[in-house]
């Protein structure tokens, strides 16, 4: 059998949800550059059903999601305690996701309700940590509008809602990434949805997967606050053999298609929110990294500035990633359940051999 570290290059299963083949991202056959123009609810429907909804289906689907954007009183009561703990927000989300599986009717909860609960819970964690009151969903608004409203306390403009819808779509799924594969492994055991999502959140929490956007903004903050020349900062970091976050991708060697779209959104939001300095720093860094190392920005690079422009604290950035990726996680959990195959790979044993046990050989004399 072939041994591939980290399963690199190994096809472990088939999927109809998304693909990155030949470095082109598609959602159920639609190029990301085109489907990013759809509404968030259309893309959720697409990833879950592998087809776009008709007008009637879309209206009903959107209404159902919004109506489910409410948390049980017991969940809120417990969130008010745990959300203010000093741990990283992703630790809070890990516990909250598991909590949702104990304060809901786990046996009968289906993906629309679960997605709505996750979005609402993430918005609630942000509000509680900011010492702001929790807000209820407005049934006259769509999912993205409500998510922004419940996070920031402000009803978004149509333009902001459109841009953030695109951001959420671009983060919704990405084939068998680490957290998605973790969710599928759990789903293959036929455990419940919340257990699968908790496992996915645990994987996303790792800095090699979901924390890059936070590290990107820490870099931008350091450069701006200490008034360091961006190129000098990069040279110092590289000399110290430190990784520059937000660049490179094992699949997209010639540029992440999501980053191309996100750059335009970041530029527009930076202009509207008086954060042009950050975008200028990003442009200088991106130009240098491309010229010197042929490295392109990835999806995390411009997302960091976009989230900052929304008024979010950098510690919450990965939670927003989780909110978006819950769509894909649920799609893959459903697909894996239909597969009904337990994921159980083999390993190559490289430990000691030829050992024999002799009773008492390892005991200590007293």
N, C-alpha and C positions, 0 to 999 in steps of 0.2 A: 504494500500500500504506500502511496505517496505521502510524505510528511511535509505539510505546509504550515509554517509558523503563523499563528493567528488566523488560520484558514484563508490566507491571502490567495486569491485566484481560484479558490475552490467553489464550485457551484454546488450548493447544498440542497437546493430545491427549486421549483418553478414558482413564478408568481405572475398574476395578471394586473398587479396594482401599479408598479412603477418600474422604470429601468434606467440604467446609466450606461447602457451598452454603447461602445464607440464614443464615450464621453459626451453623449447627448441625453439629457434628462427628459423623460416623458412620463406623463401620468395617464395610465390606461390608454396609451397610444397617442395622446395629445402632447406636442412639444411644449415644454415649460414656457417658452417665449410667448406662445399663444394662449395657453390655459391660464396664465397669470393674469390675463385680462378679464377672466370670468369673475363671478361673485364667489365669496368664500363658501356659501352654502352649496353652490353648484359643484365646487371642487370636492367638498365633503361627500356629497351624493355620488360623484364620479368615483372617488377612491373606494367607497363602500359597495357600490353596485356595478362598477366598471362601465357605466353609461351615464350620460348627462340626463337630468330630469326635464320633463316637459314643463310648461308654464304652471299647470295645476299642481304637479308634483312638487315643484320648487316652492310654491306658495305654502303648501301644506307642510313641507319639510322645514322651512324657515320658521313657521309659526310654532311647530312642535318643539324645535330646539329652544326658541326664546321662552316658551311657556315652562320649559324644564329648568331654566336658569334660576333656580332657587335652592337653598340648602335647608335640610331639616334643622329644626330648632336645636336639637341635641348636638349636631355638628357645629353649629355656630357657637354654642356655649363652650364646647371644648376648644374650638379654634381661638377664642378670645384668650385662652390660657396659653396654648402652645405657640401661637404665632409670634408672641413677643419674646420668646426664648432667645438667648444670644447666639444660637447656632446659625449657620448659613441658611438662607431661605430655602435652598434645595433640600436641606435636612428636614425643614418644616414641611415642605411639600411631600417628601417621602412618607412622613408620618400621617399627613393629611390624606394622601391617596389611600393608604391602608385604612384610615379612619372612615372614609367614605364607604368602604366595604363592610363596615360594622354598623353604621347608622342608616343604611339604606336596605331595601329589600333585594339583597344580592341575587337571589334565585330568579328574580323577574326583571331586574334592571337590564336594559338593552342599550346599545351604543349611543343613540340620540340622547337619552337621559344621562348617560355616563359622561359624554363629552360636555354637555351643558353644565353638569355638576363640577367637572374639573375646571372649566373656564371660570365659573362663579367662585370656586374655592381659591383659585390663584388670585383673582381680583380681591377677594376678601383678605387673604394673607397680606397683600400689599397695603390695603387700607388700614388694617389693624396695626401693622408695623409703622405706618405713618401717623398713627393716632387720629385717624379720620373715621367717621361713621360709615357703616356698611350701607350700600345703596341697592335698591331693588331694580330688577330689569324693567325696561319700558317696552311694553308689548307692541308699541307702534314702531319700534326700531328693529333693525336686523341684528344678527349675532355679533358682528364686528362692532357696530355702533354701541351695543350694550356692553361688550367687553371693555371697550375704551371708557365708556361712561362709568362703569363700576370700578375701574382701576383708578382713573384720574379725577373723577367727580365732575367732569365736564362733558356735555354732549358734543361730540366731534362734528366738525364741518363736513360737508359732503366730500370735499377734496381730501381731507385727512382720512376719513373713513375709507375712501377708495385706495389711498396709498397703503394704509395699514392692512387692508384686505389682501393686497398684493403681497405684503410682507408675510402674512400668515399662510398664504397659499404656497409661497416659495419654501417655507419651512415645514409644510404639511407632511411630506414623505420623502424618503431618499433610499429606496431599495432596502437591502439587508444591512443597514448600519448597525453599530454595536447595540444600541438600546432597542431597536426594532427586533433584531435577532434574539436578544434577551427575552423580549415579550413573546416571541414565537416559541422559544424553548419552553417557557412557562405554559403557554397555551397548549403545547403538544401533550402536556400531562392532563389536560382537560380541567385545570383549575379555573376559578372564576375570573371575570374580567378585571376586577380590582386588584387581584393578586398579580395578574399579568402586568397591569399598569404600574404597580408598585415596583416590580422588578425592573421595568423599563426606566422608571425615574431613578432608581439606584444606579443603573448603568450610565444614564445621562449626566448624573451628578459628578462623575469622574472628570478631572480636568483635561484628559486627552480626548474627550468627546464633546461635552456640552459647555464647558466653562471658558472657551476661547474668547467669546464676545466680551466677557467681563475683563479678561486680561488685556484685550485690545483697548478698552476704554481707560484702563489703568495707565497704559502707555501714553495715550493721548493726554490724560490729565497731568501726568508727570512732566511731559514736554511743555505743556501750556503753563502750568503753575510755576515751574522752575525756569521758565523762559529759556529752554535749551534749544539750540538749533536741531531740528529733526534729524538731519544727516549725521551730525556729531553724536546724537543719542544712539542712532542705529550702529554707527561704527564702534561706539563704546560697548554696546550690548553684544555685538558680534565678536569683538575682541575678547570679551569675557565668556564667549561660547554659549551665550543665552539665545534661546529661540525667539524669533520675532513672531508674535501671535497674529493670526489672521491671514497667513500666506501659505500657499501650496495646498495641494490636494492629491491624494493617491490616484484619483480617477481623472480629474480635470487638469491635465498637464499644460494645456493651452488657454486656461482661464475658466473659472466657474461661471456658467451662464446665469446663475442666480445673482452673483455679485455684480454683473453688468447692469441688471435691472435695479438692484438695490442702490447702486451708486447714484443713479438719477434721483431716486427718492431721498437719499441722504442729502444730496446737494440742495434739493428743494426745501426740505424741512430745516436744514441748517440756515438757509436764507430767511425763512419765515420766523425762526425762533432765535435769531441773533447768535447762531453758533457757527458762523462762517470760519472762525479761527480754527476750530477743530477739523472742519472739512479741508481747509487749506493744508493743515498738518498731514492729514490722511493722503492728500494728493501728492505731497512731496515724498512721503514715505513710499507710497505705491510706485511712483516713478523711479525711485532709487532701487527698490527691490527688483523691479522688472529689468532695469538697465544692467544692474550688477549680477543678478542671480537668475534672471529669467523666471522669476516667481510672480504669479498673479494673486490678487486678493481672493479669498474664498468667501463663503456665505457669511461668516462671522464678522468680517472686517467692517463693512458698512452698517451692518445690523446694530453694532455697538453704538454708533452715533445716532441712528434712528431712534433707538430706545431712550437714549439720553434726551433727545429733542422732545420726547413725549413727557419728560419730567420724571422718569423712573430712576431709581437708585441702581447703580451698577450691580449690586449684589442680587438684584431681582431679574437680571437679564436672562439667565439660564431658565428661570421659571417661565418666562414668556416663550422661550424656545419650546419648553415642555408643553405649554398650552397649545401651540401650533402643531407640534408633532403628535399630540394625542390623537389627532385625526388619523394619521398614518398607523400609529400603534394599533388602534382599534380595527382598522382595515386588515392589518396583518394577523391580528388575533383571530378575527372571523375567518380569514382564509386558512389559517393553520388548523383551526377547529374542523373545518370542512375536510382538510387533508386527513385528519384522524390518524396521524403517524407520530409516534413518540420520537423526539430528536435525542439520539443517544450515540454520539460519535465514538470512535476508538481512539486510543492513544498509543504512542510508541514508548515502551518502558525502557529507561536508560539507567535504572538504579542498579544496586549490587545484585549479583547472582551467586549461586553455589553455596549459599549459607545453610547451616544446619543448627537446629536448636538442641541445647543440652540443658536439662532441668537444673536450676540452681546456679548456672554459670554466671548469671548477671546479678546474683544476690550479694548483698553486703553483709559481712560477718559482724556480729554484735558481741 
